[in-house]
Amino acid sequence: MRNSIWDTEVITSTESATESWRARPAAQQPEWPDLDELRSVTARLEKAPPLVFAAECDLLRRRMAAVARGEAVLLQGGDCAETFAGTTTDGIHGKLKTLLQMAAVLTHAAALPVVKIGRMAGQYAKPRSQNQEHRDGVTLPSYRGDAVNGVEFTAASRRPDPQRLRTMYEASTTTLNLVRALTTGGFADLSQVHAWNRGFVADSHVGEQYEELADEIDRSLAFMKACGVDTRELGTAEFFVGHEGLLLDYEAALTRTEAESGRTYATSAHLLWIGERTRDLDGAHVEYFSRIDNPIAVKLGPTTSPDTVLGLLDRLDPDRDPGRLTFVVRAGAERIRDLLPTLVEKVNAEGAQVCWVSDPMHGNTITAASGHKTRRFDAILDEVRGFVEVHDALGSHPGGIHVELTGDDVTECVGGGNAVLAEELHHRYETACDPRLNHTQSLDLAFQLARMYRERGRVNARPRSLR
């Protein structure tokens, strides 16, 4: 069965962003059983209002340029795979609250702005290592996220359904509307966010080790008030959304070209990324991404070669424009210190200013004795530490982190301050795909990363004769 709804022979001469990728092999696409229905759904999406706007994407691109220059830090996080059932006020509140708390800590420690991007409002599709799943002698298509099929192991649920793309658009609209309302309506007020962090410090089993940093933030807020600064001006927050641009029929249907500038944008999110399984230089994903003007990212796993990175750089950022391209490294704690230095050095030698970001989740996935897929908090933290150490040694900027997290008290990753034990994984194992950090583990990671940024700031501030 063909992966796309048009024959490649018909479109090889087409060069538009919405069409040129169709002449390339498209990995990880669903085997849609009804292509006429897919055409009908995508035709409706082509006429739908954009989810994000060109000006917003351009703003994020400027913010990402600051990250590339070492003038800002990126924090990206959210669900491994969003679900339609999880598109609730409480669920969105929880993830947004967690990210705002993490950002407040990092901003103070790094003394740099934090660019906040949620894995939200579009992260409904997932690549899979196997096309099929086998249980008790029954074989069905693998679950590829709610945008494609259902998680229940039944033939009806696992049948790829193009109507889910429309539901994905509607769920993303709901999420974006609430996020925009919250981030401009007082929910993001810095004093309130710090009060939440104070609660974490007071309640966490390891909170006392973060008391000093919390006290410093208290004093900073008090100083601003004493100087007459109206902290209500800090009641809003810039917040962007991003997801893996996996389902190319969906992304193409939401691609728009600005009449005034002639620039082309994927309007499904401010930032899209190419996954580890779809970054083939000759593949459809790289082709599509090369033709949109959003800020974009690529995941780099442990087998990534310098030649591949340079090829991606040439295809996706030929003008070497800061803010255009982010490399998200997911090497694993045991490989990060060996893999990353060569990649950074090769890119720097090209004169390119890309954002380097750590994804400490995907390279550290293990299976517990209970059969649950999980991640150890210590391994996640060690990969982040290795990422920062490499950049310190090279004199480059550790641009930030990209993590899978939730605002709920799930039991999916083991360890952390209020440690989740392996035998407790079954208590609240709720992820639709990969294990996420819970609220407490996410804040624990933020405070630990804040320490790393604080320490490297102190080192960089010393006179050179003392370094």
C-alpha positions in Angstrom: 0.0 0.0 0.0 1.2 3.5 -0.8 2.2 5.8 2.1 0.9 8.9 0.4 -2.3 9.8 -1.4 -0.7 10.8 -4.7 1.5 8.8 -7.0 5.0 10.0 -7.1 5.2 9.8 -10.9 2.6 12.6 -11.0 4.3 15.1 -8.8 8.1 14.7 -9.3 8.2 18.1 -11.1 6.3 19.9 -8.3 8.5 22.1 -6.1 6.1 23.6 -3.5 6.4 22.8 0.2 3.1 21.0 0.2 4.0 18.7 -2.7 7.8 18.2 -3.3 8.1 15.8 -0.3 5.7 13.4 -2.0 8.4 12.4 -4.5 10.6 11.1 -1.6 10.4 8.0 0.6 8.2 8.9 3.6 9.1 6.9 6.7 6.8 6.2 9.6 3.6 7.1 7.7 0.3 5.2 8.5 -1.0 2.7 6.0 -4.3 4.5 5.6 -6.9 2.0 4.4 -9.1 4.6 2.7 -7.2 7.2 0.7 -10.4 8.9 -0.6 -11.3 9.6 3.0 -7.8 10.9 3.7 -8.2 13.2 0.7 -11.5 14.5 2.1 -10.1 15.2 5.6 -7.0 16.9 4.3 -9.0 19.0 1.9 -11.0 20.4 4.8 -7.8 21.1 6.8 -6.4 23.0 3.9 -9.3 25.5 4.3 -9.2 25.6 8.1 -7.7 28.6 10.0 -4.1 28.3 11.0 -3.3 27.1 14.5 -0.4 29.5 14.8 0.6 32.6 12.8 3.7 33.6 10.8 4.5 36.5 13.2 4.6 34.1 16.1 6.9 31.7 14.3 9.2 34.6 13.4 9.2 35.7 17.0 10.2 32.3 18.2 12.9 32.2 15.5 14.4 35.4 17.0 14.2 33.9 20.4 16.0 30.7 19.2 18.7 32.9 17.7 19.3 34.2 21.2 19.7 30.6 22.4 22.1 29.9 19.6 24.2 33.0 20.5 24.3 31.9 24.2 21.9 34.7 25.3 19.0 32.5 26.3 18.1 29.0 27.4 15.5 26.7 25.9 13.0 24.7 28.0 10.8 22.4 26.1 8.6 19.8 27.7 5.3 17.9 27.7 3.7 14.6 27.0 5.4 11.9 25.1 2.2 11.4 23.2 -0.8 13.6 23.9 -4.2 11.9 23.9 -7.6 13.2 23.0 -8.9 12.1 26.4 -6.1 14.0 28.1 -7.0 17.3 26.4 -8.6 18.6 29.6 -8.3 21.9 31.6 -6.7 20.1 34.5 -4.2 18.3 32.2 -3.2 21.5 30.4 -3.0 23.4 33.6 -0.7 20.9 35.1 1.8 20.8 32.3 1.9 24.5 31.9 2.3 25.1 35.6 5.2 22.7 35.7 7.0 24.3 32.8 6.5 27.8 34.3 7.9 26.6 37.6 10.9 25.1 35.9 11.5 28.2 33.8 11.4 30.5 36.9 14.2 28.5 38.5 16.3 28.4 35.4 15.9 32.1 34.6 17.2 33.1 38.0 20.1 30.6 38.1 21.3 31.2 34.5 20.6 34.9 34.6 19.2 34.5 31.1 15.8 34.5 29.5 14.2 31.1 29.2 12.4 30.3 25.9 9.4 28.1 26.8 8.0 25.6 24.3 5.4 23.0 25.2 5.2 19.6 23.6 1.6 20.4 23.3 -1.2 21.2 20.9 -0.1 18.7 18.3 2.0 15.9 19.8 -0.6 13.2 18.9 1.5 11.0 16.6 4.4 8.7 17.4 6.9 6.8 15.3 7.2 3.1 16.2 10.0 0.6 15.8 7.6 -2.1 14.6 4.6 -1.7 12.3 2.7 -4.4 14.1 2.2 -5.6 17.6 1.7 -9.2 18.7 -0.2 -10.4 21.7 -1.4 -13.9 22.6 -1.2 -15.0 19.0 -3.0 -11.9 17.7 -1.3 -9.4 15.3 -2.6 -5.9 14.9 -1.1 -2.6 13.7 1.0 -0.8 16.3 -0.5 2.2 18.1 0.9 5.3 16.4 -0.8 7.9 18.6 -4.3 9.2 18.8 -3.9 11.1 15.5 -3.8 7.7 13.7 -5.5 5.0 15.8 -6.5 3.9 19.3 -4.4 2.4 22.0 -6.9 -0.4 22.7 -5.7 -3.7 21.3 -8.7 -4.4 19.1 -8.9 -4.6 15.3 -11.4 -1.7 15.2 -9.3 0.5 17.5 -6.0 -0.1 15.7 -7.4 0.6 12.2 -5.8 3.9 11.0 -8.6 6.4 10.8 -8.1 9.7 8.8 -10.9 11.3 10.7 -8.6 11.4 13.7 -6.5 14.1 11.9 -9.5 16.4 12.1 -9.9 15.5 15.8 -6.2 16.3 16.2 -6.7 19.7 14.8 -9.7 20.4 17.0 -7.9 19.2 20.2 -4.9 21.3 19.3 -7.2 24.3 18.9 -8.7 23.7 22.3 -5.2 23.4 23.9 -3.9 26.5 22.2 -6.9 28.6 23.2 -6.5 27.6 26.9 -2.7 28.1 26.9 -3.0 31.6 25.4 -5.7 32.5 27.9 -3.6 31.2 30.9 -0.3 32.8 29.8 -1.9 36.2 29.3 -4.5 36.1 32.1 -2.4 36.1 35.3 -1.8 32.3 35.6 1.9 33.0 34.7 2.4 35.7 37.3 6.0 35.3 38.6 5.1 35.8 42.2 2.5 33.1 42.0 4.9 30.8 40.1 7.5 31.3 42.8 4.9 30.6 45.5 4.3 27.2 43.8 8.0 26.5 43.9 8.1 27.5 47.5 5.5 24.8 48.1 7.7 22.3 46.3 10.7 23.2 48.4 8.6 22.9 51.6 7.0 19.6 50.7 9.7 17.7 48.8 11.9 15.2 50.6 14.9 16.9 49.1 13.5 20.4 49.2 16.0 21.6 51.8 18.9 21.4 49.3 17.1 23.9 47.1 16.3 26.3 50.0 19.2 28.6 49.2 18.1 29.2 45.6 14.5 29.7 46.7 15.6 32.3 49.2 17.6 34.1 46.5 14.5 34.4 44.3 12.5 35.7 47.3 15.1 38.4 47.9 15.1 39.3 44.2 11.4 39.7 44.1 11.5 41.8 47.3 14.2 44.0 45.9 12.1 44.7 42.8 9.1 45.6 44.9 11.3 47.9 47.1 12.6 49.6 43.9 9.0 50.3 42.8 8.9 47.7 40.1 5.3 46.7 39.4 5.6 42.9 39.4 2.2 42.7 37.8 4.0 43.4 34.6 5.5 40.0 35.0 2.1 38.4 35.0 2.3 37.2 31.4 4.6 34.8 29.7 5.7 34.1 26.2 4.8 30.5 25.5 5.2 28.5 22.2 4.2 25.1 21.2 5.9 22.4 19.1 5.6 18.8 18.1 7.3 16.2 15.9 6.2 16.9 12.3 5.6 13.2 11.6 2.4 13.0 9.7 3.2 14.8 6.5 -0.3 14.8 5.0 -1.5 16.7 8.1 1.5 19.1 8.1 1.1 19.8 4.3 -2.6 20.5 4.7 -1.8 23.1 7.4 1.0 24.7 5.4 0.3 28.3 4.4 2.3 30.9 2.3 2.2 34.5 3.3 1.1 36.6 0.4 3.1 39.7 1.4 6.4 38.0 2.0 6.1 34.8 0.0 7.4 32.9 3.0 5.9 29.5 3.8 5.0 28.2 7.3 3.8 25.1 8.9 0.9 26.5 10.8 0.3 23.5 13.0 2.9 24.7 15.5 5.5 27.3 16.1 8.4 24.8 16.0 8.4 21.3 14.4 11.1 18.7 14.8 12.3 15.7 12.7 12.7 12.5 14.7 15.6 10.1 14.9 13.7 7.7 12.7 12.8 10.2 9.9 16.0 12.3 9.5 17.0 10.6 6.2 18.8 13.2 4.1 17.0 12.0 1.0 13.7 11.4 2.8 10.4 13.2 2.7 10.6 14.8 6.1 13.9 16.6 5.4 12.5 17.7 2.1 9.4 19.1 3.6 11.2 20.8 6.5 13.7 22.4 4.1 10.9 24.4 2.5 9.2 25.9 5.6 10.3 29.0 7.4 9.5 28.0 10.9 12.3 27.4 13.4 12.9 23.7 13.2 14.8 21.0 15.1 16.3 17.5 14.5 16.7 14.7 17.0 20.2 13.1 16.9 20.6 9.7 18.4 23.8 7.8 19.5 24.6 6.5 16.0 24.6 10.0 14.4 27.8 10.6 12.3 29.4 14.0 11.8 28.7 13.7 8.0 25.0 13.3 8.7 25.0 16.4 10.9 26.8 18.4 8.2 24.4 17.1 5.6 21.4 18.1 7.7 23.0 21.5 8.2 23.4 22.0 4.5 19.8 20.8 3.7 18.0 22.6 6.5 20.1 25.7 7.2 22.1 26.5 4.0 22.2 30.2 4.9 23.6 29.5 8.4 20.8 31.6 10.0 20.9 31.7 13.8 17.6 30.5 15.2 16.7 28.4 12.2 18.0 25.0 13.3 18.2 23.2 16.6 20.0 19.9 17.2 18.4 17.9 20.0 20.8 15.3 21.2 19.5 12.0 22.6 22.6 10.0 23.0 22.1 8.3 26.4 24.0 8.9 29.6 26.7 6.5 28.6 27.3 8.0 25.2 26.8 11.7 25.5 30.4 12.6 26.5 31.8 10.6 23.6 29.4 11.6 20.9 28.7 15.2 21.4 32.2 16.8 21.3 32.8 15.8 17.7 29.4 16.9 16.5 29.7 20.3 18.1 33.2 20.8 16.8 32.2 19.9 13.2 29.3 22.3 13.3 31.3 25.1 14.8 34.0 24.6 12.1 31.2 25.3 9.5 30.6 28.7 11.1 27.0 27.7 11.9 25.2 29.0 15.0 22.7 26.3 15.9 21.0 25.6 19.1 22.3 22.6 21.0 19.7 21.0 23.3 19.7 17.9 25.4 16.9 15.3 25.2 17.9 13.1 28.2 14.9 10.9 28.0 15.0 8.7 24.9 18.5 7.4 25.2 17.8 6.2 28.8 14.8 4.0 28.4 14.9 0.6 30.1 12.4 -2.2 30.9 11.7 -2.9 34.6 11.2 -6.4 35.9 7.5 -5.8 35.9 7.6 -5.3 32.1 7.0 -1.5 32.4 9.0 0.7 30.1 10.7 3.2 32.4 13.7 5.6 32.8 16.0 6.2 35.8 16.1 9.7 37.1 19.8 9.4 37.8 20.5 8.5 34.2 18.4 11.4 32.9 20.3 13.8 35.2 23.7 12.3 34.2 23.0 12.8 30.5 22.1 16.5 31.2 25.3 16.8 33.3 27.4 15.3 30.5 25.8 17.6 28.0 26.7 20.7 30.1 30.2 19.3 30.7 31.0 18.9 27.0 29.9 22.4 26.2 31.9 23.8 29.1 35.0 22.0 27.8 34.4 23.3 24.3 33.5 26.9 25.3 30.1 26.5 23.6 26.6 27.1 25.0 24.5 24.3 26.5 21.2 25.6 25.0 18.7 23.8 27.2 16.6 20.7 27.6 13.8 18.9 25.9 12.0 16.5 28.2 8.9 14.4 28.4 6.9 15.4 31.5 3.5 15.8 33.0 2.0 17.9 35.8 0.5 14.8 37.4 1.9 12.6 40.1 2.4 9.6 37.8 4.7 6.7 38.5 6.5 6.1 35.2 10.1 7.1 35.8 12.0 5.7 38.8 14.0 7.7 41.3 14.1 11.5 41.9 13.7 13.5 45.1 10.5 11.8 46.2 11.7 8.6 44.8 9.4 6.4 42.7 10.5 2.8 43.3 10.4 0.1 40.6 7.8 -1.9 42.4 5.5 1.2 42.4 5.4 1.7 38.7 2.0 0.1 38.4 0.4 2.6 40.8 -0.1 5.4 38.3 1.4 4.3 35.0 -0.7 6.3 32.6 1.4 7.2 29.6 0.1 6.4 26.2 3.6 5.6 25.0 6.9 6.4 26.8 7.4 7.1 30.5 7.3 10.8 31.6 8.8 12.7 34.6 6.1 13.5 37.1 5.6 17.0 38.5 8.1 16.5 41.4 10.7 14.9 39.3 10.5 17.7 36.7 11.1 20.3 39.3 13.9 18.3 40.8 15.5 18.2 37.4 15.0 22.0 37.0 16.7 22.8 40.3 19.6 20.4 39.5 20.1 22.0 36.1 19.9 25.4 37.7 22.8 24.5 39.8 24.8 23.5 36.7 24.1 26.8 35.0 24.9 28.7 38.2 28.2 26.9 38.6 29.3 27.4 35.0 28.3 31.1 35.4 30.6 31.4 38.3 33.5 29.7 36.5 33.0 31.9 33.4 33.0 35.0 35.6 36.4 34.3 37.1 39.5 36.1 35.8 41.2 34.0 33.2 44.3 33.7 35.3 42.2 31.9 37.9 40.4 29.4 35.5 
